[in-house]
Each structure stands twice: as C-alpha cells, then as structure tokens.
Amino acid sequence: MKTTIEIDIDEELLRKVNSYALNHNTSFSEIVENYLIQLSKKEKVTKPKKRKNILDLIENLPSPKIKKSYNLKMRYFESKGKL
C-alpha cells in the first residue's frame, strides 16, 4: 500500500529533478522511492547524531597552564611590535 507525503524542497532542485524524471521516463515519486529503497538496503536508517553545541565544547577544553603573573596583553602587543 502506498501513501502520500508532503515535503518541502528547493524550487530549483524540484525543477531539475522533474526535468530528469521527464527525460528518463519516470516520476519524481519513483525517483524518491527508489532512492529510499536503496538507502534502506545499504545501511540501517537511524536518526542523525545531534551536533554538539560549541559552548559545551569550549567548556570541556582543558585550562591553559599559564602563570597568573604572565601578562598576555603585553606579550601580544610586544609580538606585534606595538610596544
């Protein structure tokens, strides 16, 4: 049994796929269905991994080992020849 679905797709991509389908005597639906069949055969379809938040990644960075008496601002300007 087949069912109808609704998807959002870029208009230009849709035009290209419909043009391809017309030139290959098929339909958009058949292209999508065949792609999904092939995809499901190749690998187990799973939910995509959630991307890590950059703030969480930064919080997990190790603290730099710099002496508190070390003046980073002054060293920066010295390296740029501005002092």
PyMOL Python script that loads the backbone (N, CA, C, O; Angstrom):
from pymol import cmd

cmd.read_pdbstr("""\
ATOM      1  N   MET A   1       0.838  -1.176   0.000  1.00  0.00           N
ATOM      2  CA  MET A   1       0.000   0.000   0.000  1.00  0.00           C
ATOM      3  C   MET A   1       0.888   1.245   0.000  1.00  0.00           C
ATOM      4  O   MET A   1       1.851   1.319   0.762  1.00  0.00           O
ATOM      5  N   LYS A   2       0.577   2.193  -0.824  1.00  0.00           N
ATOM      6  CA  LYS A   2       1.347   3.429  -0.911  1.00  0.00           C
ATOM      7  C   LYS A   2       0.598   4.528  -0.192  1.00  0.00           C
ATOM      8  O   LYS A   2      -0.624   4.483  -0.053  1.00  0.00           O
ATOM      9  N   THR A   3       1.348   5.516   0.264  1.00  0.00           N
ATOM     10  CA  THR A   3       0.751   6.651   0.958  1.00  0.00           C
ATOM     11  C   THR A   3       1.321   7.945   0.382  1.00  0.00           C
ATOM     12  O   THR A   3       2.412   7.952  -0.187  1.00  0.00           O
ATOM     13  N   THR A   4       0.596   9.003   0.530  1.00  0.00           N
ATOM     14  CA  THR A   4       1.015  10.313   0.040  1.00  0.00           C
ATOM     15  C   THR A   4       1.694  11.064   1.170  1.00  0.00           C
ATOM     16  O   THR A   4       1.226  11.061   2.309  1.00  0.00           O
ATOM     17  N   ILE A   5       2.813  11.713   0.834  1.00  0.00           N
ATOM     18  CA  ILE A   5       3.512  12.530   1.829  1.00  0.00           C
ATOM     19  C   ILE A   5       3.709  13.930   1.265  1.00  0.00           C
ATOM     20  O   ILE A   5       3.609  14.149   0.058  1.00  0.00           O
ATOM     21  N   GLU A   6       3.987  14.860   2.149  1.00  0.00           N
ATOM     22  CA  GLU A   6       4.272  16.238   1.735  1.00  0.00           C
ATOM     23  C   GLU A   6       5.673  16.575   2.211  1.00  0.00           C
ATOM     24  O   GLU A   6       6.022  16.330   3.366  1.00  0.00           O
ATOM     25  N   ILE A   7       6.479  17.142   1.312  1.00  0.00           N
ATOM     26  CA  ILE A   7       7.837  17.549   1.689  1.00  0.00           C
ATOM     27  C   ILE A   7       8.085  18.976   1.221  1.00  0.00           C
ATOM     28  O   ILE A   7       7.453  19.455   0.279  1.00  0.00           O
ATOM     29  N   ASP A   8       9.007  19.639   1.890  1.00  0.00           N
ATOM     30  CA  ASP A   8       9.465  20.957   1.457  1.00  0.00           C
ATOM     31  C   ASP A   8      10.776  20.748   0.712  1.00  0.00           C
ATOM     32  O   ASP A   8      11.672  20.060   1.201  1.00  0.00           O
ATOM     33  N   ILE A   9      10.885  21.345  -0.476  1.00  0.00           N
ATOM     34  CA  ILE A   9      12.072  21.155  -1.299  1.00  0.00           C
ATOM     35  C   ILE A   9      12.345  22.457  -2.064  1.00  0.00           C
ATOM     36  O   ILE A   9      11.420  23.175  -2.446  1.00  0.00           O
ATOM     37  N   ASP A  10      13.594  22.733  -2.271  1.00  0.00           N
ATOM     38  CA  ASP A  10      14.000  23.912  -3.019  1.00  0.00           C
ATOM     39  C   ASP A  10      13.385  23.873  -4.417  1.00  0.00           C
ATOM     40  O   ASP A  10      13.403  22.837  -5.082  1.00  0.00           O
ATOM     41  N   GLU A  11      12.841  25.007  -4.857  1.00  0.00           N
ATOM     42  CA  GLU A  11      12.140  25.054  -6.143  1.00  0.00           C
ATOM     43  C   GLU A  11      13.059  24.690  -7.308  1.00  0.00           C
ATOM     44  O   GLU A  11      12.657  23.952  -8.207  1.00  0.00           O
ATOM     45  N   GLU A  12      14.280  25.201  -7.295  1.00  0.00           N
ATOM     46  CA  GLU A  12      15.217  24.915  -8.383  1.00  0.00           C
ATOM     47  C   GLU A  12      15.565  23.429  -8.423  1.00  0.00           C
ATOM     48  O   GLU A  12      15.650  22.840  -9.500  1.00  0.00           O
ATOM     49  N   LEU A  13      15.766  22.825  -7.259  1.00  0.00           N
ATOM     50  CA  LEU A  13      16.041  21.392  -7.206  1.00  0.00           C
ATOM     51  C   LEU A  13      14.857  20.599  -7.747  1.00  0.00           C
ATOM     52  O   LEU A  13      15.039  19.635  -8.490  1.00  0.00           O
ATOM     53  N   LEU A  14      13.657  21.001  -7.380  1.00  0.00           N
ATOM     54  CA  LEU A  14      12.451  20.313  -7.870  1.00  0.00           C
ATOM     55  C   LEU A  14      12.368  20.388  -9.388  1.00  0.00           C
ATOM     56  O   LEU A  14      12.038  19.401 -10.045  1.00  0.00           O
ATOM     57  N   ARG A  15      12.667  21.559  -9.946  1.00  0.00           N
ATOM     58  CA  ARG A  15      12.647  21.699 -11.418  1.00  0.00           C
ATOM     59  C   ARG A  15      13.662  20.761 -12.064  1.00  0.00           C
ATOM     60  O   ARG A  15      13.367  20.123 -13.074  1.00  0.00           O
ATOM     61  N   LYS A  16      14.853  20.680 -11.484  1.00  0.00           N
ATOM     62  CA  LYS A  16      15.894  19.820 -12.049  1.00  0.00           C
ATOM     63  C   LYS A  16      15.502  18.340 -11.984  1.00  0.00           C
ATOM     64  O   LYS A  16      15.703  17.589 -12.938  1.00  0.00           O
ATOM     65  N   VAL A  17      14.939  17.936 -10.838  1.00  0.00           N
ATOM     66  CA  VAL A  17      14.551  16.533 -10.677  1.00  0.00           C
ATOM     67  C   VAL A  17      13.386  16.195 -11.606  1.00  0.00           C
ATOM     68  O   VAL A  17      13.363  15.120 -12.205  1.00  0.00           O
ATOM     69  N   ASN A  18      12.429  17.096 -11.729  1.00  0.00           N
ATOM     70  CA  ASN A  18      11.306  16.851 -12.644  1.00  0.00           C
ATOM     71  C   ASN A  18      11.782  16.775 -14.086  1.00  0.00           C
ATOM     72  O   ASN A  18      11.274  15.965 -14.862  1.00  0.00           O
ATOM     73  N   SER A  19      12.737  17.596 -14.450  1.00  0.00           N
ATOM     74  CA  SER A  19      13.308  17.552 -15.795  1.00  0.00           C
ATOM     75  C   SER A  19      14.016  16.216 -16.021  1.00  0.00           C
ATOM     76  O   SER A  19      13.873  15.589 -17.071  1.00  0.00           O
ATOM     77  N   TYR A  20      14.783  15.796 -15.013  1.00  0.00           N
ATOM     78  CA  TYR A  20      15.469  14.499 -15.087  1.00  0.00           C
ATOM     79  C   TYR A  20      14.445  13.377 -15.246  1.00  0.00           C
ATOM     80  O   TYR A  20      14.608  12.491 -16.085  1.00  0.00           O
ATOM     81  N   ALA A  21      13.401  13.425 -14.444  1.00  0.00           N
ATOM     82  CA  ALA A  21      12.367  12.384 -14.488  1.00  0.00           C
ATOM     83  C   ALA A  21      11.714  12.323 -15.871  1.00  0.00           C
ATOM     84  O   ALA A  21      11.496  11.239 -16.411  1.00  0.00           O
ATOM     85  N   LEU A  22      11.409  13.472 -16.429  1.00  0.00           N
ATOM     86  CA  LEU A  22      10.794  13.530 -17.751  1.00  0.00           C
ATOM     87  C   LEU A  22      11.712  12.918 -18.810  1.00  0.00           C
ATOM     88  O   LEU A  22      11.259  12.166 -19.673  1.00  0.00           O
ATOM     89  N   ASN A  23      12.998  13.242 -18.738  1.00  0.00           N
ATOM     90  CA  ASN A  23      13.972  12.717 -19.705  1.00  0.00           C
ATOM     91  C   ASN A  23      14.252  11.223 -19.536  1.00  0.00           C
ATOM     92  O   ASN A  23      14.734  10.570 -20.462  1.00  0.00           O
ATOM     93  N   HIS A  24      13.951  10.689 -18.358  1.00  0.00           N
ATOM     94  CA  HIS A  24      14.209   9.268 -18.095  1.00  0.00           C
ATOM     95  C   HIS A  24      12.923   8.453 -17.938  1.00  0.00           C
ATOM     96  O   HIS A  24      12.937   7.342 -17.408  1.00  0.00           O
ATOM     97  N   ASN A  25      11.816   9.026 -18.410  1.00  0.00           N
ATOM     98  CA  ASN A  25      10.532   8.321 -18.420  1.00  0.00           C
ATOM     99  C   ASN A  25      10.161   7.750 -17.046  1.00  0.00           C
ATOM    100  O   ASN A  25       9.791   6.582 -16.922  1.00  0.00           O
ATOM    101  N   THR A  26      10.268   8.589 -16.031  1.00  0.00           N
ATOM    102  CA  THR A  26       9.920   8.186 -14.677  1.00  0.00           C
ATOM    103  C   THR A  26       9.246   9.375 -13.992  1.00  0.00           C
ATOM    104  O   THR A  26       8.919  10.363 -14.650  1.00  0.00           O
ATOM    105  N   SER A  27       9.040   9.291 -12.696  1.00  0.00           N
ATOM    106  CA  SER A  27       8.403  10.384 -11.964  1.00  0.00           C
ATOM    107  C   SER A  27       9.244  10.750 -10.742  1.00  0.00           C
ATOM    108  O   SER A  27      10.113   9.998 -10.301  1.00  0.00           O
ATOM    109  N   PHE A  28       8.954  11.911 -10.229  1.00  0.00           N
ATOM    110  CA  PHE A  28       9.625  12.362  -9.009  1.00  0.00           C
ATOM    111  C   PHE A  28       9.416  11.334  -7.897  1.00  0.00           C
ATOM    112  O   PHE A  28      10.362  10.968  -7.198  1.00  0.00           O
ATOM    113  N   SER A  29       8.190  10.874  -7.738  1.00  0.00           N
ATOM    114  CA  SER A  29       7.868   9.903  -6.685  1.00  0.00           C
ATOM    115  C   SER A  29       8.676   8.618  -6.840  1.00  0.00           C
ATOM    116  O   SER A  29       9.177   8.077  -5.855  1.00  0.00           O
ATOM    117  N   GLU A  30       8.805   8.126  -8.077  1.00  0.00           N
ATOM    118  CA  GLU A  30       9.575   6.905  -8.300  1.00  0.00           C
ATOM    119  C   GLU A  30      11.055   7.111  -7.978  1.00  0.00           C
ATOM    120  O   GLU A  30      11.707   6.228  -7.419  1.00  0.00           O
ATOM    121  N   ILE A  31      11.573   8.277  -8.334  1.00  0.00           N
ATOM    122  CA  ILE A  31      12.980   8.568  -8.021  1.00  0.00           C
ATOM    123  C   ILE A  31      13.198   8.554  -6.512  1.00  0.00           C
ATOM    124  O   ILE A  31      14.138   7.929  -6.020  1.00  0.00           O
ATOM    125  N   VAL A  32      12.330   9.242  -5.784  1.00  0.00           N
ATOM    126  CA  VAL A  32      12.456   9.295  -4.325  1.00  0.00           C
ATOM    127  C   VAL A  32      12.282   7.910  -3.718  1.00  0.00           C
ATOM    128  O   VAL A  32      13.060   7.508  -2.853  1.00  0.00           O
ATOM    129  N   GLU A  33      11.271   7.184  -4.162  1.00  0.00           N
ATOM    130  CA  GLU A  33      11.021   5.844  -3.617  1.00  0.00           C
ATOM    131  C   GLU A  33      12.211   4.920  -3.874  1.00  0.00           C
ATOM    132  O   GLU A  33      12.643   4.206  -2.970  1.00  0.00           O
ATOM    133  N   ASN A  34      12.742   4.926  -5.095  1.00  0.00           N
ATOM    134  CA  ASN A  34      13.888   4.072  -5.407  1.00  0.00           C
ATOM    135  C   ASN A  34      15.119   4.457  -4.594  1.00  0.00           C
ATOM    136  O   ASN A  34      15.864   3.590  -4.138  1.00  0.00           O
ATOM    137  N   TYR A  35      15.329   5.751  -4.415  1.00  0.00           N
ATOM    138  CA  TYR A  35      16.459   6.199  -3.604  1.00  0.00           C
ATOM    139  C   TYR A  35      16.305   5.707  -2.164  1.00  0.00           C
ATOM    140  O   TYR A  35      17.265   5.213  -1.572  1.00  0.00           O
ATOM    141  N   LEU A  36      15.119   5.838  -1.606  1.00  0.00           N
ATOM    142  CA  LEU A  36      14.892   5.408  -0.224  1.00  0.00           C
ATOM    143  C   LEU A  36      15.034   3.893  -0.073  1.00  0.00           C
ATOM    144  O   LEU A  36      15.515   3.413   0.953  1.00  0.00           O
ATOM    145  N   ILE A  37      14.621   3.147  -1.086  1.00  0.00           N
ATOM    146  CA  ILE A  37      14.796   1.686  -1.058  1.00  0.00           C
ATOM    147  C   ILE A  37      16.281   1.350  -1.024  1.00  0.00           C
ATOM    148  O   ILE A  37      16.720   0.531  -0.217  1.00  0.00           O
ATOM    149  N   GLN A  38      17.052   1.983  -1.901  1.00  0.00           N
ATOM    150  CA  GLN A  38      18.493   1.737  -1.943  1.00  0.00           C
ATOM    151  C   GLN A  38      19.165   2.150  -0.634  1.00  0.00           C
ATOM    152  O   GLN A  38      20.042   1.449  -0.130  1.00  0.00           O
ATOM    153  N   LEU A  39      18.755   3.268  -0.102  1.00  0.00           N
ATOM    154  CA  LEU A  39      19.320   3.749   1.150  1.00  0.00           C
ATOM    155  C   LEU A  39      19.039   2.769   2.289  1.00  0.00           C
ATOM    156  O   LEU A  39      19.919   2.484   3.101  1.00  0.00           O
ATOM    157  N   SER A  40      17.822   2.262   2.343  1.00  0.00           N
ATOM    158  CA  SER A  40      17.460   1.351   3.425  1.00  0.00           C
ATOM    159  C   SER A  40      18.165   0.008   3.291  1.00  0.00           C
ATOM    160  O   SER A  40      18.354  -0.683   4.292  1.00  0.00           O
ATOM    161  N   LYS A  41      18.558  -0.378   2.080  1.00  0.00           N
ATOM    162  CA  LYS A  41      19.292  -1.626   1.885  1.00  0.00           C
ATOM    163  C   LYS A  41      20.749  -1.484   2.280  1.00  0.00           C
ATOM    164  O   LYS A  41      21.349  -2.431   2.788  1.00  0.00           O
ATOM    165  N   LYS A  42      21.324  -0.317   2.053  1.00  0.00           N
ATOM    166  CA  LYS A  42      22.749  -0.100   2.298  1.00  0.00           C
ATOM    167  C   LYS A  42      23.085  -0.032   3.773  1.00  0.00           C
ATOM    168  O   LYS A  42      24.093  -0.587   4.211  1.00  0.00           O
ATOM    169  N   GLU A  43      22.272   0.623   4.520  1.00  0.00           N
ATOM    170  CA  GLU A  43      22.597   0.817   5.918  1.00  0.00           C
ATOM    171  C   GLU A  43      21.327   0.983   6.743  1.00  0.00           C
ATOM    172  O   GLU A  43      20.266   1.341   6.232  1.00  0.00           O
ATOM    173  N   LYS A  44      21.469   0.720   7.995  1.00  0.00           N
ATOM    174  CA  LYS A  44      20.347   0.909   8.894  1.00  0.00           C
ATOM    175  C   LYS A  44      20.035   2.397   8.974  1.00  0.00           C
ATOM    176  O   LYS A  44      20.919   3.202   9.267  1.00  0.00           O
ATOM    177  N   VAL A  45      18.803   2.760   8.720  1.00  0.00           N
ATOM    178  CA  VAL A  45      18.403   4.154   8.762  1.00  0.00           C
ATOM    179  C   VAL A  45      18.189   4.538  10.219  1.00  0.00           C
ATOM    180  O   VAL A  45      17.341   3.969  10.906  1.00  0.00           O
ATOM    181  N   THR A  46      18.962   5.503  10.677  1.00  0.00           N
ATOM    182  CA  THR A  46      18.860   5.943  12.060  1.00  0.00           C
ATOM    183  C   THR A  46      18.704   7.450  12.108  1.00  0.00           C
ATOM    184  O   THR A  46      18.912   8.155  11.120  1.00  0.00           O
ATOM    185  N   LYS A  47      18.340   7.911  13.260  1.00  0.00           N
ATOM    186  CA  LYS A  47      18.224   9.341  13.476  1.00  0.00           C
ATOM    187  C   LYS A  47      19.620   9.954  13.421  1.00  0.00           C
ATOM    188  O   LYS A  47      20.550   9.404  14.012  1.00  0.00           O
ATOM    189  N   PRO A  48      19.789  11.077  12.729  1.00  0.00           N
ATOM    190  CA  PRO A  48      21.113  11.687  12.663  1.00  0.00           C
ATOM    191  C   PRO A  48      21.622  12.081  14.049  1.00  0.00           C
ATOM    192  O   PRO A  48      20.841  12.442  14.930  1.00  0.00           O
ATOM    193  N   LYS A  49      22.942  12.006  14.227  1.00  0.00           N
ATOM    194  CA  LYS A  49      23.519  12.390  15.508  1.00  0.00           C
ATOM    195  C   LYS A  49      23.304  13.875  15.745  1.00  0.00           C
ATOM    196  O   LYS A  49      23.404  14.698  14.835  1.00  0.00           O
ATOM    197  N   LYS A  50      23.009  14.186  16.986  1.00  0.00           N
ATOM    198  CA  LYS A  50      22.840  15.586  17.345  1.00  0.00           C
ATOM    199  C   LYS A  50      24.224  16.226  17.379  1.00  0.00           C
ATOM    200  O   LYS A  50      25.157  15.683  17.972  1.00  0.00           O
ATOM    201  N   ARG A  51      24.343  17.376  16.741  1.00  0.00           N
ATOM    202  CA  ARG A  51      25.621  18.073  16.730  1.00  0.00           C
ATOM    203  C   ARG A  51      25.870  18.693  18.091  1.00  0.00           C
ATOM    204  O   ARG A  51      24.944  19.152  18.760  1.00  0.00           O
ATOM    205  N   LYS A  52      27.144  18.700  18.495  1.00  0.00           N
ATOM    206  CA  LYS A  52      27.490  19.277  19.786  1.00  0.00           C
ATOM    207  C   LYS A  52      27.455  20.794  19.713  1.00  0.00           C
ATOM    208  O   LYS A  52      27.814  21.398  18.702  1.00  0.00           O
ATOM    209  N   ASN A  53      27.022  21.379  20.790  1.00  0.00           N
ATOM    210  CA  ASN A  53      26.971  22.824  20.913  1.00  0.00           C
ATOM    211  C   ASN A  53      28.382  23.350  21.130  1.00  0.00           C
ATOM    212  O   ASN A  53      29.125  22.783  21.931  1.00  0.00           O
ATOM    213  N   ILE A  54      28.773  24.417  20.438  1.00  0.00           N
ATOM    214  CA  ILE A  54      30.114  24.968  20.550  1.00  0.00           C
ATOM    215  C   ILE A  54      30.426  25.407  21.977  1.00  0.00           C
ATOM    216  O   ILE A  54      31.566  25.281  22.423  1.00  0.00           O
ATOM    217  N   LEU A  55      29.435  25.915  22.693  1.00  0.00           N
ATOM    218  CA  LEU A  55      29.676  26.341  24.073  1.00  0.00           C
ATOM    219  C   LEU A  55      30.012  25.157  24.971  1.00  0.00           C
ATOM    220  O   LEU A  55      30.859  25.273  25.857  1.00  0.00           O
ATOM    221  N   ASP A  56      29.359  24.023  24.752  1.00  0.00           N
ATOM    222  CA  ASP A  56      29.684  22.821  25.515  1.00  0.00           C
ATOM    223  C   ASP A  56      31.099  22.359  25.215  1.00  0.00           C
ATOM    224  O   ASP A  56      31.830  21.944  26.114  1.00  0.00           O
ATOM    225  N   LEU A  57      31.484  22.433  23.942  1.00  0.00           N
ATOM    226  CA  LEU A  57      32.836  22.034  23.557  1.00  0.00           C
ATOM    227  C   LEU A  57      33.879  22.935  24.217  1.00  0.00           C
ATOM    228  O   LEU A  57      34.906  22.453  24.694  1.00  0.00           O
ATOM    229  N   ILE A  58      33.617  24.231  24.242  1.00  0.00           N
ATOM    230  CA  ILE A  58      34.559  25.176  24.851  1.00  0.00           C
ATOM    231  C   ILE A  58      34.685  24.917  26.344  1.00  0.00           C
ATOM    232  O   ILE A  58      35.789  24.949  26.887  1.00  0.00           O
ATOM    233  N   GLU A  59      33.576  24.661  27.007  1.00  0.00           N
ATOM    234  CA  GLU A  59      33.610  24.405  28.446  1.00  0.00           C
ATOM    235  C   GLU A  59      34.433  23.172  28.783  1.00  0.00           C
ATOM    236  O   GLU A  59      35.010  23.093  29.867  1.00  0.00           O
ATOM    237  N   ASN A  60      34.494  22.207  27.869  1.00  0.00           N
ATOM    238  CA  ASN A  60      35.222  20.967  28.118  1.00  0.00           C
ATOM    239  C   ASN A  60      36.697  21.047  27.750  1.00  0.00           C
ATOM    240  O   ASN A  60      37.436  20.080  27.934  1.00  0.00           O
ATOM    241  N   LEU A  61      37.132  22.204  27.227  1.00  0.00           N
ATOM    242  CA  LEU A  61      38.544  22.355  26.899  1.00  0.00           C
ATOM    243  C   LEU A  61      39.366  22.418  28.186  1.00  0.00           C
ATOM    244  O   LEU A  61      38.911  22.973  29.186  1.00  0.00           O
ATOM    245  N   PRO A  62      40.576  21.850  28.162  1.00  0.00           N
ATOM    246  CA  PRO A  62      41.413  21.942  29.359  1.00  0.00           C
ATOM    247  C   PRO A  62      41.878  23.387  29.569  1.00  0.00           C
ATOM    248  O   PRO A  62      42.068  24.129  28.606  1.00  0.00           O
ATOM    249  N   SER A  63      42.057  23.772  30.812  1.00  0.00           N
ATOM    250  CA  SER A  63      42.529  25.118  31.121  1.00  0.00           C
ATOM    251  C   SER A  63      43.992  25.255  30.710  1.00  0.00           C
ATOM    252  O   SER A  63      44.777  24.327  30.905  1.00  0.00           O
ATOM    253  N   PRO A  64      44.367  26.406  30.142  1.00  0.00           N
ATOM    254  CA  PRO A  64      45.768  26.597  29.775  1.00  0.00           C
ATOM    255  C   PRO A  64      46.639  26.722  31.018  1.00  0.00           C
ATOM    256  O   PRO A  64      46.199  27.219  32.055  1.00  0.00           O
ATOM    257  N   LYS A  65      47.854  26.274  30.897  1.00  0.00           N
ATOM    258  CA  LYS A  65      48.783  26.335  32.027  1.00  0.00           C
ATOM    259  C   LYS A  65      49.651  27.577  31.863  1.00  0.00           C
ATOM    260  O   LYS A  65      50.766  27.510  31.345  1.00  0.00           O
ATOM    261  N   ILE A  66      49.124  28.707  32.312  1.00  0.00           N
ATOM    262  CA  ILE A  66      49.809  29.992  32.211  1.00  0.00           C
ATOM    263  C   ILE A  66      49.909  30.578  33.615  1.00  0.00           C
ATOM    264  O   ILE A  66      48.940  30.573  34.375  1.00  0.00           O
ATOM    265  N   LYS A  67      51.103  31.086  33.951  1.00  0.00           N
ATOM    266  CA  LYS A  67      51.291  31.710  35.260  1.00  0.00           C
ATOM    267  C   LYS A  67      50.409  32.946  35.362  1.00  0.00           C
ATOM    268  O   LYS A  67      50.259  33.692  34.395  1.00  0.00           O
ATOM    269  N   LYS A  68      49.835  33.155  36.525  1.00  0.00           N
ATOM    270  CA  LYS A  68      48.945  34.303  36.724  1.00  0.00           C
ATOM    271  C   LYS A  68      49.696  35.620  36.559  1.00  0.00           C
ATOM    272  O   LYS A  68      49.101  36.632  36.189  1.00  0.00           O
ATOM    273  N   SER A  69      50.989  35.611  36.829  1.00  0.00           N
ATOM    274  CA  SER A  69      51.773  36.836  36.726  1.00  0.00           C
ATOM    275  C   SER A  69      52.114  37.167  35.269  1.00  0.00           C
ATOM    276  O   SER A  69      52.618  38.255  34.992  1.00  0.00           O
ATOM    277  N   TYR A  70      51.852  36.265  34.352  1.00  0.00           N
ATOM    278  CA  TYR A  70      52.173  36.451  32.937  1.00  0.00           C
ATOM    279  C   TYR A  70      51.168  37.400  32.306  1.00  0.00           C
ATOM    280  O   TYR A  70      49.966  37.136  32.364  1.00  0.00           O
ATOM    281  N   ASN A  71      51.617  38.491  31.708  1.00  0.00           N
ATOM    282  CA  ASN A  71      50.727  39.499  31.139  1.00  0.00           C
ATOM    283  C   ASN A  71      50.539  39.208  29.644  1.00  0.00           C
ATOM    284  O   ASN A  71      51.366  39.601  28.822  1.00  0.00           O
ATOM    285  N   LEU A  72      49.466  38.529  29.308  1.00  0.00           N
ATOM    286  CA  LEU A  72      49.215  38.132  27.923  1.00  0.00           C
ATOM    287  C   LEU A  72      49.008  39.336  27.006  1.00  0.00           C
ATOM    288  O   LEU A  72      49.458  39.337  25.860  1.00  0.00           O
ATOM    289  N   LYS A  73      48.337  40.344  27.509  1.00  0.00           N
ATOM    290  CA  LYS A  73      48.062  41.524  26.697  1.00  0.00           C
ATOM    291  C   LYS A  73      49.378  42.199  26.289  1.00  0.00           C
ATOM    292  O   LYS A  73      49.566  42.569  25.130  1.00  0.00           O
ATOM    293  N   MET A  74      50.270  42.350  27.251  1.00  0.00           N
ATOM    294  CA  MET A  74      51.550  42.977  26.975  1.00  0.00           C
ATOM    295  C   MET A  74      52.368  42.128  25.997  1.00  0.00           C
ATOM    296  O   MET A  74      52.993  42.672  25.087  1.00  0.00           O
ATOM    297  N   ARG A  75      52.372  40.811  26.172  1.00  0.00           N
ATOM    298  CA  ARG A  75      53.111  39.912  25.277  1.00  0.00           C
ATOM    299  C   ARG A  75      52.561  39.988  23.851  1.00  0.00           C
ATOM    300  O   ARG A  75      53.321  39.912  22.885  1.00  0.00           O
ATOM    301  N   TYR A  76      51.256  40.136  23.724  1.00  0.00           N
ATOM    302  CA  TYR A  76      50.638  40.242  22.410  1.00  0.00           C
ATOM    303  C   TYR A  76      51.138  41.493  21.695  1.00  0.00           C
ATOM    304  O   TYR A  76      51.575  41.434  20.546  1.00  0.00           O
ATOM    305  N   PHE A  77      51.066  42.631  22.393  1.00  0.00           N
ATOM    306  CA  PHE A  77      51.495  43.878  21.763  1.00  0.00           C
ATOM    307  C   PHE A  77      52.996  43.883  21.474  1.00  0.00           C
ATOM    308  O   PHE A  77      53.434  44.451  20.474  1.00  0.00           O
ATOM    309  N   GLU A  78      53.769  43.263  22.332  1.00  0.00           N
ATOM    310  CA  GLU A  78      55.213  43.163  22.085  1.00  0.00           C
ATOM    311  C   GLU A  78      55.468  42.348  20.810  1.00  0.00           C
ATOM    312  O   GLU A  78      56.324  42.710  20.004  1.00  0.00           O
ATOM    313  N   SER A  79      54.725  41.248  20.628  1.00  0.00           N
ATOM    314  CA  SER A  79      54.919  40.406  19.453  1.00  0.00           C
ATOM    315  C   SER A  79      54.505  41.116  18.156  1.00  0.00           C
ATOM    316  O   SER A  79      55.006  40.789  17.080  1.00  0.00           O
ATOM    317  N   LYS A  80      53.603  42.071  18.262  1.00  0.00           N
ATOM    318  CA  LYS A  80      53.153  42.831  17.086  1.00  0.00           C
ATOM    319  C   LYS A  80      54.002  44.084  16.882  1.00  0.00           C
ATOM    320  O   LYS A  80      53.779  44.829  15.927  1.00  0.00           O
ATOM    321  N   GLY A  81      54.980  44.328  17.773  1.00  0.00           N
ATOM    322  CA  GLY A  81      55.858  45.481  17.647  1.00  0.00           C
ATOM    323  C   GLY A  81      55.163  46.779  17.968  1.00  0.00           C
ATOM    324  O   GLY A  81      55.555  47.833  17.467  1.00  0.00           O
ATOM    325  N   LYS A  82      54.131  46.723  18.802  1.00  0.00           N
ATOM    326  CA  LYS A  82      53.379  47.929  19.126  1.00  0.00           C
ATOM    327  C   LYS A  82      53.766  48.499  20.487  1.00  0.00           C
ATOM    328  O   LYS A  82      53.154  49.464  20.946  1.00  0.00           O
ATOM    329  N   LEU A  83      54.762  47.924  21.130  1.00  0.00           N
ATOM    330  CA  LEU A  83      55.241  48.462  22.416  1.00  0.00           C
ATOM    331  C   LEU A  83      56.709  48.755  22.334  1.00  0.00           C
ATOM    332  O   LEU A  83      57.302  49.214  23.310  1.00  0.00           O
TER     333      LEU A  83
END
""", "prot")
cmd.dss("prot")
cmd.show_as("cartoon", "prot")
cmd.util.cbc("prot")
cmd.orient("prot")
